[in-house]
Amino acid sequence: MDKEKLTKAEIIKDIYEAMDPERGRLNRDDIHHVLDLFFEEIKNGLVEGRTIELRNLGTFEVRTRKGKEKARNPKTGETVSTDDHKVAYFRPGQELKKMLWDLKD
């Protein structure tokens, strides 16, 4: 499986190229703006403690990760303690799970 990154710029380019020019096409700046707004909505929803469900893709939610009394700082090797904290969690939907399951290496 290819380990290349897919960047926001590539997503914008792919969306632009996938649009039908006969039906009207947004310019790349407009697509960039819509994508930024979309990401902001997801981030704001998570910060507000909301679950974000995107059909056929998956669900983003906030979970609480328990703190540890004996954690290790990987840079220094020093033993530190951590408090409980919130993390963003993604749970793939059935369609995405099936697509990934069916991938061949």
Buried (B, 14 or more C-beta within 10 A) or exposed (E): EEEEEEEEEEEBEEBBEEEEEEEEBBEEEEBBEEBEEEEEEBEEBBEEEEEBEEEEEBBBBBEEEEEEEEEEEEEEEEEEEEEEEEEEEEEEBEEBEEEEEEEEE
